């Protein structure tokens, strides 16, 4: 299973998230942090893509990308990478590291795993 982890700013639009997904590649399911999962933009993205959204706790997840601002707010270096890894299961591996939309409003990363 390929999981697209997503991070985004509060003002991000569904077009921003679609752009992040286009940069990252194909996914079977979407994931983001539990604090972002109920955002209207995530519901709009799920409706547009037909993919389910998994809400995961990203805090404490080690990621290749290390943003000090994100670490302070979410307890991980990258919401997108951490969400993808957590939602893809215990033996997940990151296959697409964090990509950022040109306007900086959204990020995405892809992990593969068994989804358990």
N, CA, C and O atoms as a DFTB+ gen file, in Angstrom:
464 C
 N C O
     1  1       0.846      -1.177       0.000
     2  2       0.000       0.000       0.000
     3  2       0.891       1.241       0.000
     4  3       1.871       1.323       0.741
     5  1       0.529       2.198      -0.845
     6  2       1.245       3.484      -0.914
     7  2       0.415       4.550      -0.198
     8  3      -0.746       4.784      -0.532
     9  1       1.029       5.180       0.780
    10  2       0.355       6.205       1.582
    11  2       0.973       7.559       1.288
    12  3       2.192       7.723       1.342
    13  1       0.123       8.526       0.975
    14  2       0.572       9.908       0.808
    15  2       0.357      10.641       2.118
    16  3      -0.778      10.865       2.539
    17  1       1.442      11.010       2.753
    18  2       1.365      11.840       3.942
    19  2       1.324      13.295       3.523
    20  3       2.031      13.700       2.600
    21  1       0.506      14.078       4.193
    22  2       0.336      15.482       3.824
    23  2       0.514      16.403       5.022
    24  3       0.044      16.127       6.126
    25  1       1.202      17.492       4.768
    26  2       1.309      18.584       5.715
    27  2       0.863      19.842       4.986
    28  3       1.028      19.950       3.771
    29  1       0.307      20.781       5.712
    30  2      -0.184      21.985       5.032
    31  2      -0.396      23.110       6.024
    32  3      -0.616      22.890       7.215
    33  1      -0.324      24.314       5.499
    34  2      -0.594      25.510       6.303
    35  2      -2.108      25.685       6.443
    36  3      -2.875      25.145       5.646
    37  1      -2.525      26.424       7.437
    38  2      -3.955      26.619       7.706
    39  2      -4.691      27.225       6.520
    40  3      -5.870      26.933       6.317
    41  1      -4.023      28.061       5.735
    42  2      -4.667      28.727       4.600
    43  2      -4.576      27.926       3.299
    44  3      -4.965      28.427       2.244
    45  1      -4.074      26.706       3.355
    46  2      -3.934      25.891       2.141
    47  2      -5.299      25.571       1.543
    48  3      -6.291      25.419       2.256
    49  1      -5.321      25.473       0.222
    50  2      -6.538      25.117      -0.511
    51  2      -6.429      23.675      -0.996
    52  3      -5.360      23.068      -0.946
    53  1      -7.548      23.141      -1.462
    54  2      -7.519      21.791      -2.018
    55  2      -6.604      21.743      -3.240
    56  3      -5.980      20.716      -3.507
    57  1      -6.521      22.842      -3.982
    58  2      -5.612      22.897      -5.131
    59  2      -4.162      22.782      -4.676
    60  3      -3.349      22.158      -5.358
    61  1      -3.830      23.377      -3.530
    62  2      -2.480      23.248      -2.983
    63  2      -2.175      21.787      -2.649
    64  3      -1.099      21.286      -2.973
    65  1      -3.116      21.111      -2.004
    66  2      -2.899      19.712      -1.652
    67  2      -2.843      18.827      -2.891
    68  3      -2.060      17.879      -2.941
    69  1      -3.665      19.128      -3.886
    70  2      -3.606      18.379      -5.149
    71  2      -2.243      18.569      -5.812
    72  3      -1.688      17.623      -6.371
    73  1      -1.707      19.775      -5.754
    74  2      -0.388      20.043      -6.336
    75  2       0.693      19.250      -5.608
    76  3       1.603      18.718      -6.243
    77  1       0.600      19.167      -4.290
    78  2       1.570      18.386      -3.521
    79  2       1.488      16.911      -3.897
    80  3       2.515      16.251      -4.057
    81  1       0.279      16.397      -4.037
    82  2       0.098      15.001      -4.452
    83  2       0.668      14.756      -5.843
    84  3       1.295      13.725      -6.089
    85  1       0.452      15.691      -6.741
    86  2       0.977      15.549      -8.105
    87  2       2.504      15.478      -8.092
    88  3       3.096      14.733      -8.873
    89  1       3.136      16.238      -7.221
    90  2       4.594      16.207      -7.105
    91  2       5.090      14.891      -6.504
    92  3       6.137      14.381      -6.901
    93  1       4.340      14.344      -5.550
    94  2       4.774      13.141      -4.833
    95  2       4.500      11.858      -5.605
    96  3       5.324      10.943      -5.599
    97  1       3.360      11.784      -6.263
    98  2       3.034      10.579      -7.026
    99  2       1.818       9.848      -6.497
   100  3       1.144      10.306      -5.574
   101  1       1.553       8.701      -7.099
   102  2       0.354       7.906      -6.832
   103  2       0.307       7.395      -5.392
   104  3       1.325       7.039      -4.798
   105  1      -0.921       7.374      -4.853
   106  2      -1.136       6.850      -3.504
   107  2      -2.448       6.080      -3.458
   108  3      -3.344       6.294      -4.275
   109  1      -2.541       5.181      -2.486
   110  2      -3.763       4.409      -2.266
   111  2      -4.603       4.981      -1.133
   112  3      -5.804       4.722      -1.050
   113  1      -3.973       5.752      -0.271
   114  2      -4.648       6.340       0.881
   115  2      -3.917       7.633       1.254
   116  3      -2.734       7.799       0.955
   117  1      -4.632       8.535       1.905
   118  2      -4.065       9.802       2.374
   119  2      -3.879       9.731       3.887
   120  3      -4.605       9.018       4.579
   121  1      -2.905      10.474       4.388
   122  2      -2.699      10.520       5.838
   123  2      -2.196      11.896       6.242
   124  3      -1.507      12.575       5.480
   125  1      -2.554      12.289       7.450
   126  2      -2.025      13.519       8.041
   127  2      -2.097      13.391       9.553
   128  3      -2.636      12.417      10.078
   129  1      -1.560      14.363      10.237
   130  2      -1.572      14.355      11.693
   131  2      -2.995      14.487      12.224
   132  3      -3.858      15.093      11.589
   133  1      -3.220      13.914      13.391
   134  2      -4.548      13.959      14.009
   135  2      -5.053      15.380      14.205
   136  3      -6.263      15.606      14.225
   137  1      -4.150      16.338      14.348
   138  2      -4.568      17.727      14.547
   139  2      -4.959      18.413      13.248
   140  3      -5.499      19.519      13.281
   141  1      -4.704      17.789      12.109
   142  2      -5.036      18.378      10.813
   143  2      -6.112      17.584      10.067
   144  3      -6.679      18.069       9.088
   145  1      -6.388      16.380      10.526
   146  2      -7.254      15.461       9.785
   147  2      -8.677      15.972       9.589
   148  3      -9.318      15.638       8.593
   149  1      -9.175      16.770      10.518
   150  2     -10.549      17.268      10.413
   151  2     -10.665      18.572       9.633
   152  3     -11.752      19.142       9.544
   153  1      -9.574      19.045       9.075
   154  2      -9.610      20.289       8.295
   155  2     -10.492      20.101       7.061
   156  3     -10.470      19.047       6.426
   157  1     -11.252      21.117       6.737
   158  2     -12.146      21.052       5.572
   159  2     -11.384      20.728       4.293
   160  3     -11.905      20.043       3.413
   161  1     -10.159      21.215       4.190
   162  2      -9.367      20.973       2.988
   163  2      -9.048      19.480       2.831
   164  3      -8.943      18.997       1.704
   165  1      -8.894      18.742       3.930
   166  2      -8.651      17.298       3.837
   167  2      -9.903      16.571       3.358
   168  3      -9.814      15.640       2.557
   169  1     -11.061      16.990       3.843
   170  2     -12.314      16.390       3.379
   171  2     -12.511      16.663       1.896
   172  3     -12.952      15.789       1.151
   173  1     -12.185      17.870       1.471
   174  2     -12.304      18.222       0.052
   175  2     -11.336      17.399      -0.792
   176  3     -11.685      16.957      -1.887
   177  1     -10.128      17.195      -0.288
   178  2      -9.145      16.385      -1.014
   179  2      -9.609      14.937      -1.120
   180  3      -9.496      14.324      -2.182
   181  1     -10.125      14.392      -0.035
   182  2     -10.633      13.020      -0.055
   183  2     -11.776      12.878      -1.057
   184  3     -11.840      11.897      -1.799
   185  1     -12.670      13.852      -1.076
   186  2     -13.789      13.815      -2.019
   187  2     -13.298      13.900      -3.457
   188  3     -13.803      13.194      -4.330
   189  1     -12.328      14.749      -3.703
   190  2     -11.820      14.936      -5.063
   191  2     -11.046      13.715      -5.559
   192  3     -11.148      13.350      -6.730
   193  1     -10.275      13.085      -4.675
   194  2      -9.433      11.957      -5.090
   195  2     -10.110      10.605      -4.925
   196  3      -9.701       9.625      -5.548
   197  1     -11.146      10.545      -4.089
   198  2     -11.782       9.265      -3.798
   199  2     -10.970       8.400      -2.845
   200  3     -11.239       7.206      -2.710
   201  1      -9.970       8.995      -2.178
   202  2      -9.115       8.253      -1.259
   203  2      -9.518       8.510       0.187
   204  3      -9.951       9.607       0.540
   205  1      -9.368       7.482       1.017
   206  2      -9.650       7.616       2.445
   207  2      -8.531       8.397       3.121
   208  3      -7.395       8.421       2.647
   209  1      -8.872       9.035       4.238
   210  2      -7.896       9.779       5.037
   211  2      -7.663       9.037       6.345
   212  3      -8.608       8.699       7.057
   213  1      -6.402       8.789       6.650
   214  2      -6.025       8.209       7.938
   215  2      -5.434       9.313       8.809
   216  3      -4.528      10.034       8.391
   217  1      -5.956       9.432      10.013
   218  2      -5.438      10.394      10.989
   219  2      -4.472       9.656      11.901
   220  3      -4.835       8.654      12.518
   221  1      -3.246      10.146      11.986
   222  2      -2.221       9.493      12.803
   223  2      -1.537      10.522      13.696
   224  3      -1.520      11.715      13.390
   225  1      -0.981      10.050      14.788
   226  2      -0.201      10.915      15.671
   227  2       1.241      10.874      15.187
   228  3       1.903       9.841      15.291
   229  1       1.727      11.980      14.664
   230  2       3.070      12.020      14.081
   231  2       4.162      12.291      15.109
   232  3       5.342      12.115      14.807
   233  1       3.798      12.712      16.309
   234  2       4.814      13.090      17.294
   235  2       5.728      11.910      17.606
   236  3       5.279      10.775      17.762
   237  1       7.020      12.211      17.692
   238  2       8.006      11.192      18.003
   239  2       8.490      10.382      16.818
   240  3       9.347       9.513      16.980
   241  1       7.967      10.643      15.636
   242  2       8.376       9.898      14.447
   243  2       9.632      10.518      13.850
   244  3       9.665      11.716      13.571
   245  1      10.662       9.708      13.653
   246  2      11.903      10.172      13.026
   247  2      11.686      10.309      11.522
   248  3      11.106       9.427      10.889
   249  1      12.153      11.411      10.960
   250  2      12.017      11.660       9.522
   251  2      13.335      12.179       8.962
   252  3      14.118      12.797       9.684
   253  1      13.585      11.930       7.669
   254  2      14.795      12.471       7.049
   255  2      14.818      13.998       7.031
   256  3      15.871      14.616       7.194
   257  1      13.654      14.594       6.833
   258  2      13.557      16.055       6.824
   259  2      13.400      16.535       8.258
   260  3      12.646      15.953       9.037
   261  1      14.112      17.596       8.599
   262  2      14.067      18.098       9.974
   263  2      13.836      19.605       9.992
   264  3      14.778      20.391       9.891
   265  1      12.586      19.992      10.121
   266  2      12.226      21.401      10.252
   267  2      12.089      21.725      11.736
   268  3      11.306      21.091      12.443
   269  1      12.847      22.707      12.204
   270  2      12.780      23.090      13.617
   271  2      11.385      23.590      13.988
   272  3      10.885      23.289      15.071
   273  1      10.760      24.349      13.094
   274  2       9.419      24.886      13.354
   275  2       8.408      23.750      13.488
   276  3       7.580      23.754      14.400
   277  1       8.476      22.785      12.586
   278  2       7.551      21.649      12.619
   279  2       7.831      20.779      13.844
   280  3       6.901      20.298      14.492
   281  1       9.100      20.579      14.157
   282  2       9.475      19.780      15.335
   283  2       8.875      20.377      16.600
   284  3       8.364      19.650      17.452
   285  1       8.934      21.696      16.724
   286  2       8.379      22.358      17.906
   287  2       6.860      22.204      17.970
   288  3       6.304      21.985      19.046
   289  1       6.195      22.318      16.836
   290  2       4.729      22.274      16.805
   291  2       4.162      20.854      16.842
   292  3       3.122      20.619      17.456
   293  1       4.848      19.899      16.182
   294  2       4.274      18.565      16.004
   295  2       5.115      17.423      16.573
   296  3       4.667      16.277      16.583
   297  1       6.316      17.717      17.042
   298  2       7.145      16.667      17.619
   299  2       7.804      15.757      16.605
   300  3       8.190      14.636      16.934
   301  1       7.937      16.228      15.366
   302  2       8.593      15.487      14.295
   303  2       9.173      16.496      13.317
   304  3       8.791      17.666      13.329
   305  1      10.083      16.054      12.480
   306  2      10.717      16.972      11.536
   307  2       9.894      17.295      10.314
   308  3      10.091      18.339       9.692
   309  1       8.960      16.405       9.954
   310  2       8.117      16.598       8.767
   311  2       6.776      15.920       8.989
   312  3       6.720      14.705       9.177
   313  1       5.705      16.683       8.970
   314  2       4.365      16.110       9.121
   315  2       4.077      15.152       7.972
   316  3       3.544      14.065       8.198
   317  1       4.419      15.533       6.750
   318  2       4.128      14.693       5.588
   319  2       4.838      13.347       5.681
   320  3       4.212      12.300       5.521
   321  1       6.145      13.372       5.941
   322  2       6.903      12.120       6.022
   323  2       6.433      11.259       7.188
   324  3       6.252      10.051       7.039
   325  1       6.236      11.877       8.343
   326  2       5.809      11.125       9.523
   327  2       4.423      10.518       9.339
   328  3       4.196       9.370       9.720
   329  1       3.500      11.272       8.761
   330  2       2.148      10.753       8.538
   331  2       2.175       9.577       7.572
   332  3       1.501       8.572       7.796
   333  1       2.948       9.696       6.503
   334  2       3.054       8.598       5.535
   335  2       3.614       7.352       6.203
   336  3       3.073       6.259       6.034
   337  1       4.687       7.508       6.956
   338  2       5.315       6.362       7.619
   339  2       4.394       5.725       8.653
   340  3       4.267       4.501       8.692
   341  1       3.756       6.529       9.484
   342  2       2.865       5.982      10.520
   343  2       1.671       5.251       9.914
   344  3       1.306       4.169      10.374
   345  1       1.071       5.831       8.895
   346  2      -0.122       5.224       8.305
   347  2       0.206       3.988       7.478
   348  3      -0.655       3.129       7.289
   349  1       1.428       3.884       6.984
   350  2       1.806       2.746       6.138
   351  2       2.157       1.499       6.944
   352  3       2.325       0.428       6.361
   353  1       2.270       1.605       8.248
   354  2       2.494       0.422       9.073
   355  2       3.886       0.331       9.659
   356  3       4.769       1.128       9.341
   357  1       4.068      -0.665      10.527
   358  2       5.297      -0.808      11.302
   359  2       6.545      -0.992      10.442
   360  3       7.619      -0.523      10.820
   361  1       6.432      -1.653       9.312
   362  2       7.602      -1.899       8.455
   363  2       7.631      -0.967       7.246
   364  3       8.199      -1.307       6.208
   365  1       7.024       0.195       7.380
   366  2       6.941       1.145       6.265
   367  2       8.313       1.681       5.897
   368  3       9.225       1.753       6.722
   369  1       8.428       2.055       4.624
   370  2       9.645       2.728       4.163
   371  2       9.236       3.913       3.309
   372  3       8.274       3.844       2.544
   373  1       9.968       4.985       3.448
   374  2       9.716       6.203       2.689
   375  2      10.252       6.016       1.276
   376  3      11.434       5.724       1.096
   377  1       9.395       6.181       0.272
   378  2       9.829       6.026      -1.119
   379  2       9.896       7.366      -1.846
   380  3      10.583       7.485      -2.860
   381  1       9.198       8.364      -1.344
   382  2       9.298       9.733      -1.858
   383  2       9.412      10.651      -0.646
   384  3       8.461      10.809       0.119
   385  1      10.587      11.252      -0.484
   386  2      10.787      12.198       0.616
   387  2       9.930      13.438       0.382
   388  3       9.396      13.644      -0.707
   389  1       9.812      14.238       1.397
   390  2       8.947      15.421       1.361
   391  2       9.183      16.283       0.126
   392  3      10.313      16.636      -0.210
   393  1       8.084      16.604      -0.529
   394  2       8.085      17.577      -1.621
   395  2       7.236      18.752      -1.165
   396  3       6.303      18.586      -0.379
   397  1       7.560      19.924      -1.656
   398  2       6.878      21.156      -1.242
   399  2       6.302      21.838      -2.473
   400  3       6.975      21.941      -3.499
   401  1       5.070      22.301      -2.378
   402  2       4.473      23.035      -3.491
   403  2       5.243      24.334      -3.708
   404  3       5.847      24.860      -2.773
   405  1       5.225      24.855      -4.936
   406  2       5.960      26.092      -5.220
   407  2       5.579      27.262      -4.311
   408  3       6.417      28.111      -4.008
   409  1       4.325      27.310      -3.879
   410  2       3.902      28.412      -3.008
   411  2       4.137      28.119      -1.523
   412  3       3.839      28.958      -0.673
   413  1       4.665      26.946      -1.211
   414  2       4.983      26.595       0.168
   415  2       3.794      26.284       1.060
   416  3       3.949      26.199       2.278
   417  1       2.616      26.112       0.487
   418  2       1.414      25.899       1.292
   419  2       1.181      24.444       1.691
   420  3       0.478      24.180       2.666
   421  1       1.758      23.498       0.955
   422  2       1.504      22.085       1.240
   423  2       2.738      21.245       0.953
   424  3       3.561      21.579       0.101
   425  1       2.842      20.141       1.693
   426  2       3.915      19.176       1.487
   427  2       3.303      17.788       1.375
   428  3       2.208      17.533       1.876
   429  1       4.027      16.901       0.712
   430  2       3.582      15.512       0.604
   431  2       4.797      14.606       0.595
   432  3       5.887      15.013       0.196
   433  1       4.601      13.378       1.037
   434  2       5.619      12.336       1.001
   435  2       4.892      11.013       0.816
   436  3       3.725      10.884       1.185
   437  1       5.575      10.036       0.249
   438  2       4.971       8.726       0.011
   439  2       5.750       7.656       0.767
   440  3       6.979       7.606       0.708
   441  1       5.017       6.803       1.478
   442  2       5.607       5.638       2.133
   443  2       4.879       4.394       1.646
   444  3       3.698       4.443       1.304
   445  1       5.597       3.289       1.619
   446  2       4.997       2.002       1.278
   447  2       5.077       1.085       2.485
   448  3       6.061       1.087       3.225
   449  1       4.023       0.304       2.669
   450  2       3.995      -0.635       3.781
   451  2       2.745      -1.477       3.730
   452  3       1.967      -1.403       2.779
   453  1       2.555      -2.286       4.771
   454  2       1.398      -3.176       4.809
   455  2       0.164      -2.523       5.405
   456  3      -0.918      -3.111       5.391
   457  1       0.313      -1.323       5.924
   458  2      -0.827      -0.575       6.444
   459  2      -1.352      -1.053       7.772
   460  3      -2.405      -0.598       8.220
   461  1      -0.642      -1.962       8.416
   462  2      -1.120      -2.520       9.688
   463  2      -0.940      -1.547      10.828
   464  3      -1.290      -1.857      11.966
